[in-house]
Amino acid sequence: MNDQSHLDPFHLRSFLAVAETLHFTSAAQMQGVSQSTISQHISKLEDVLGTRLLARSTKSVRLTESGQQLILLARKLLQCEDEILSRFSKDTPRGTIRLGVTEDLLLTRFPEILGMFRAAHPLLKITLTVDLSANLAKLLEESSIDLLCGMRRSTDTHGRKLWTERLRWYSPDGMLPSSEDSLPLVTFPDGSVTRRLAIEALNRAGRPWHLAFTSDSLSAILAAVRAGYGITAQPAFLTGNKLITPCAPGILPDLPDVEFIASTRHQTAQGPEELLTQVLQDHIAPAVMTFQT
């Protein structure tokens, strides 16, 4: 194989940076190189593959059909490279962890724990996907992420438990739902753990309810509750952020506990994923407690 038919991982990483940002300056900043270097990498990659990957103008950058096809293949190749380096360089872990987390975790000191992990393992990179637990589970099955940090029912067994958390009802400030009125429910879309548990609790208690506001964004849900759209069931640690008001005990049916977990496609976490899972197990429960105070 001559140099003309060799795929350089650096060129592929530059391409993925451009594909993600559709902006050469932003891609250069991500890679820590100059914009001209990014351009050179893309040109060399196009020469090797014999096809245009990007359609560029003075105002925009877009992926060609070939560029779109290359994204998944490039990620797979670079993931293999990361796994090889990680396996044979155990003293200095390196590679990329494709991490999926639920949005509520970002309202704790979870980001601070990621900072601790970065300081301990500077050669390990993290790409972050924020979504609902059910959606993240699908991404994990498809090998689109390596590690899932999210919520499960306390009766479920998948994943490694990080800590057990209470669920609480939250309502607009000063709202006391009447025992006879249909309760307006603010919740995630169908498939959400908190949605299912909230509806089950209301149905068991015989309390009428209706969907008043639905969103896949926790920030939107909290805003909707503050705006008076209705009540919501969310983790108890959210009481510490002063964005919403918890209902007084006894007004609404009791909610069961949930568990926050770390999960991989393998029965046990391996390599970089195991390192991150262990850091989370060591620090996440105290971090949540600290967040509440």
C-alpha positions as CSV (number, residue, x, y, z in Angstrom):
1,M,0.0,0.0,0.0
2,N,1.4,3.4,-0.9
3,D,0.8,6.7,0.8
4,Q,-1.9,7.6,-1.7
5,S,-4.2,4.8,-0.5
6,H,-3.5,5.2,3.2
7,L,-6.2,6.5,5.5
8,D,-4.7,8.8,8.1
9,P,-6.6,8.8,11.4
10,F,-5.8,12.5,11.9
11,H,-7.5,13.3,8.6
12,L,-10.6,11.3,9.6
13,R,-10.8,13.1,13.0
14,S,-10.6,16.4,11.2
15,F,-13.3,15.3,8.8
16,L,-15.6,14.3,11.7
17,A,-15.0,17.6,13.5
18,V,-16.1,19.4,10.3
19,A,-19.0,17.1,9.9
20,E,-20.2,17.8,13.4
21,T,-19.8,21.6,13.3
22,L,-20.1,22.3,9.6
23,H,-17.6,25.1,10.3
24,F,-13.9,24.9,9.6
25,T,-12.9,27.4,12.3
26,S,-14.9,25.5,15.0
27,A,-13.4,22.2,13.8
28,A,-9.9,23.6,14.0
29,Q,-10.6,24.7,17.6
30,M,-11.9,21.3,18.5
31,Q,-8.8,19.6,17.1
32,G,-6.4,22.2,18.4
33,V,-4.9,22.9,15.0
34,S,-5.1,25.8,12.4
35,Q,-8.0,26.2,10.0
36,S,-5.6,25.6,7.1
37,T,-4.5,22.3,8.6
38,I,-8.1,21.2,8.7
39,S,-8.5,22.2,5.1
40,Q,-5.3,20.2,4.1
41,H,-6.6,17.1,6.0
42,I,-9.9,17.2,4.2
43,S,-8.2,17.7,0.8
44,K,-5.9,14.8,1.4
45,L,-8.7,12.6,2.5
46,E,-10.7,13.5,-0.6
47,D,-7.7,12.7,-2.8
48,V,-7.2,9.3,-1.2
49,L,-10.9,8.4,-1.5
50,G,-11.4,10.0,-4.9
51,T,-14.6,11.7,-4.0
52,R,-15.8,15.1,-2.7
53,L,-16.8,14.9,1.0
54,L,-17.8,18.5,1.5
55,A,-19.5,21.1,-0.6
56,R,-18.0,24.5,0.4
57,S,-18.9,28.0,-0.4
58,T,-17.9,31.3,1.2
59,K,-21.0,31.2,3.4
60,S,-21.7,27.6,4.2
61,V,-20.3,24.0,4.4
62,R,-22.5,21.0,3.8
63,L,-21.9,17.2,3.6
64,T,-22.1,15.5,0.2
65,E,-23.7,12.1,-0.1
66,S,-20.2,10.6,0.2
67,G,-19.4,12.7,3.2
68,Q,-22.6,11.4,4.9
69,Q,-21.7,7.8,4.2
70,L,-18.2,8.3,5.6
71,I,-19.3,9.5,9.0
72,L,-20.3,6.1,10.5
73,L,-17.4,4.3,8.8
74,A,-14.9,6.8,10.1
75,R,-16.3,6.6,13.6
76,K,-16.1,2.8,13.6
77,L,-12.5,2.9,12.3
78,L,-11.4,5.4,15.0
79,Q,-13.2,3.5,17.7
80,C,-11.2,0.4,16.7
81,E,-8.1,2.5,16.9
82,D,-9.1,3.8,20.3
83,E,-9.8,0.2,21.6
84,I,-6.4,-1.0,20.4
85,L,-4.6,1.8,22.0
86,S,-6.6,1.4,25.2
87,R,-6.0,-2.4,25.3
88,F,-2.2,-2.2,24.8
89,S,-1.5,1.0,26.7
90,K,-3.1,0.1,30.0
91,D,-0.9,2.4,32.0
92,T,-2.1,5.4,30.1
93,P,-5.8,5.0,29.2
94,R,-6.8,6.7,26.0
95,G,-9.7,6.7,23.6
96,T,-13.2,8.1,23.4
97,I,-16.2,7.2,25.6
98,R,-19.5,7.9,24.0
99,L,-21.5,8.8,27.0
100,G,-25.3,9.1,27.2
101,V,-26.9,10.7,30.2
102,T,-30.4,11.9,31.2
103,E,-30.9,15.7,31.5
104,D,-31.6,15.6,35.2
105,L,-28.1,14.4,36.0
106,L,-26.7,17.6,34.5
107,L,-28.5,19.5,37.3
108,T,-26.4,17.7,39.9
109,R,-22.6,17.9,40.3
110,F,-22.4,15.2,37.6
111,P,-20.4,17.7,35.4
112,E,-18.0,18.3,38.2
113,I,-17.4,14.5,38.5
114,L,-16.6,14.4,34.8
115,G,-14.1,17.2,35.5
116,M,-12.5,14.9,38.1
117,F,-12.4,12.1,35.6
118,R,-10.8,14.3,33.0
119,A,-8.1,15.4,35.4
120,A,-7.3,11.8,36.3
121,H,-7.4,10.5,32.6
122,P,-6.5,13.4,30.3
123,L,-6.1,11.2,27.2
124,L,-9.7,9.8,27.5
125,K,-12.1,11.9,25.5
126,I,-15.9,12.0,26.1
127,T,-18.7,12.7,23.6
128,L,-22.0,13.4,25.3
129,T,-25.5,12.6,24.3
130,V,-28.4,13.9,26.4
131,D,-31.8,12.2,26.0
132,L,-34.5,10.2,27.8
133,S,-33.4,6.8,29.4
134,A,-35.6,4.9,26.9
135,N,-34.0,6.6,23.9
136,L,-30.5,6.1,25.4
137,A,-31.2,2.4,25.9
138,K,-31.9,2.1,22.2
139,L,-28.7,3.9,21.3
140,L,-26.8,1.5,23.6
141,E,-28.4,-1.5,21.8
142,E,-27.3,-0.1,18.5
143,S,-23.8,0.5,19.7
144,S,-24.2,4.3,19.1
145,I,-23.1,5.0,22.7
146,D,-20.7,3.1,25.0
147,L,-22.1,4.0,28.5
148,L,-25.6,5.0,29.6
149,C,-26.2,6.9,32.8
150,G,-29.9,7.2,33.5
151,M,-32.9,6.1,35.5
152,R,-34.7,2.7,36.0
153,R,-37.6,1.5,38.1
154,S,-36.4,0.0,41.4
155,T,-37.8,-3.4,40.3
156,D,-35.6,-3.5,37.1
157,T,-32.3,-5.2,37.1
158,H,-30.4,-3.9,34.0
159,G,-27.3,-1.8,34.6
160,R,-25.2,-1.1,37.7
161,K,-26.9,0.9,40.4
162,L,-25.3,4.1,41.3
163,W,-27.8,5.2,44.0
164,T,-31.5,5.1,44.9
165,E,-33.5,8.3,44.6
166,R,-37.0,9.3,45.8
167,L,-39.5,10.7,43.4
168,R,-41.5,13.7,44.5
169,W,-44.4,15.7,43.2
170,Y,-43.8,19.3,42.2
171,S,-46.4,22.0,41.5
172,P,-46.6,25.6,40.6
173,D,-45.9,27.8,43.6
174,G,-48.9,27.8,45.9
175,M,-51.0,25.4,43.8
176,L,-53.0,22.9,46.0
177,P,-54.8,20.4,43.7
178,S,-58.4,19.7,44.6
179,S,-59.2,16.1,45.4
180,E,-62.1,16.3,42.9
181,D,-60.5,18.0,40.0
182,S,-58.6,16.3,37.2
183,L,-55.0,16.8,37.8
184,P,-53.0,18.5,35.0
185,L,-49.9,16.5,34.4
186,V,-46.7,17.9,33.0
187,T,-44.5,15.0,31.8
188,F,-42.1,13.5,29.4
189,P,-43.3,11.6,26.3
190,D,-44.5,8.0,26.5
191,G,-41.8,5.6,27.5
192,S,-40.5,7.8,30.3
193,V,-39.9,6.1,33.7
194,T,-41.2,9.1,35.7
195,R,-44.3,9.4,33.4
196,R,-45.2,5.7,33.9
197,L,-44.7,5.8,37.7
198,A,-46.7,9.0,38.0
199,I,-49.7,7.7,36.0
200,E,-49.6,4.4,37.9
201,A,-49.6,6.1,41.2
202,L,-52.6,8.4,40.3
203,N,-54.5,5.4,38.8
204,R,-54.0,3.3,41.9
205,A,-55.3,6.2,44.1
206,G,-58.3,6.8,41.8
207,R,-57.2,10.4,41.1
208,P,-58.4,11.7,37.7
209,W,-55.7,13.3,35.6
210,H,-55.0,14.6,32.1
211,L,-52.0,15.5,30.1
212,A,-51.5,19.3,30.2
213,F,-47.9,19.6,28.8
214,T,-45.5,17.1,27.3
215,S,-41.9,17.6,26.3
216,D,-38.7,15.6,26.0
217,S,-36.8,18.5,27.7
218,L,-36.5,18.6,31.5
219,S,-35.8,22.4,31.3
220,A,-39.1,22.8,29.4
221,I,-41.0,20.7,31.9
222,L,-39.7,22.7,34.8
223,A,-40.6,25.9,33.0
224,A,-44.1,24.6,32.3
225,V,-44.6,23.8,36.0
226,R,-43.4,27.2,37.0
227,A,-45.8,28.7,34.4
228,G,-48.7,26.9,36.0
229,Y,-49.5,24.2,33.5
230,G,-49.7,21.5,36.1
231,I,-47.8,19.1,38.4
232,T,-44.9,16.8,37.6
233,A,-43.1,13.8,39.2
234,Q,-39.3,14.2,39.3
235,P,-36.3,13.2,41.4
236,A,-36.2,14.6,44.9
237,F,-32.8,16.1,44.4
238,L,-34.4,18.8,42.2
239,T,-35.7,20.4,45.4
240,G,-32.3,21.9,45.8
241,N,-32.3,24.0,42.7
242,K,-35.2,26.3,43.7
243,L,-36.7,26.1,40.2
244,I,-39.9,24.3,41.3
245,T,-41.8,23.8,44.5
246,P,-42.4,20.3,46.0
247,C,-45.9,19.5,47.0
248,A,-46.5,19.0,50.7
249,P,-46.6,15.3,51.8
250,G,-50.0,13.6,51.7
251,I,-51.7,15.8,49.1
252,L,-50.9,13.5,46.2
253,P,-50.3,9.7,46.1
254,D,-46.9,8.4,47.2
255,L,-44.4,7.7,44.5
256,P,-42.0,4.7,44.5
257,D,-38.2,5.1,44.5
258,V,-36.2,5.0,41.3
259,E,-32.6,4.0,40.8
260,F,-29.9,5.8,38.7
261,I,-27.7,3.4,36.9
262,A,-24.6,3.1,34.7
263,S,-25.1,0.5,31.9
264,T,-23.0,-0.9,29.0
265,R,-23.8,-3.4,26.3
266,H,-21.5,-5.9,28.0
267,Q,-22.5,-7.6,31.2
268,T,-19.7,-5.7,33.0
269,A,-18.1,-2.4,32.0
270,Q,-14.7,-2.8,30.3
271,G,-11.7,-0.5,29.7
272,P,-12.5,3.3,29.8
273,E,-16.2,2.7,30.5
274,E,-15.2,0.7,33.7
275,L,-13.0,3.6,34.8
276,L,-15.7,6.1,34.4
277,T,-18.4,3.9,36.0
278,Q,-16.1,3.4,39.0
279,V,-15.6,7.1,39.5
280,L,-19.3,7.7,39.3
281,Q,-20.0,5.0,41.9
282,D,-17.4,6.5,44.2
283,H,-18.6,10.1,44.0
284,I,-22.2,10.4,42.6
285,A,-24.2,9.7,45.7
286,P,-22.3,12.2,47.9
287,A,-22.5,14.7,45.1
288,V,-26.3,14.4,44.9
289,M,-26.5,14.8,48.7
290,T,-24.3,17.9,48.5
291,F,-26.5,19.3,45.7
292,Q,-29.6,19.1,48.0
293,T,-28.2,21.2,50.8
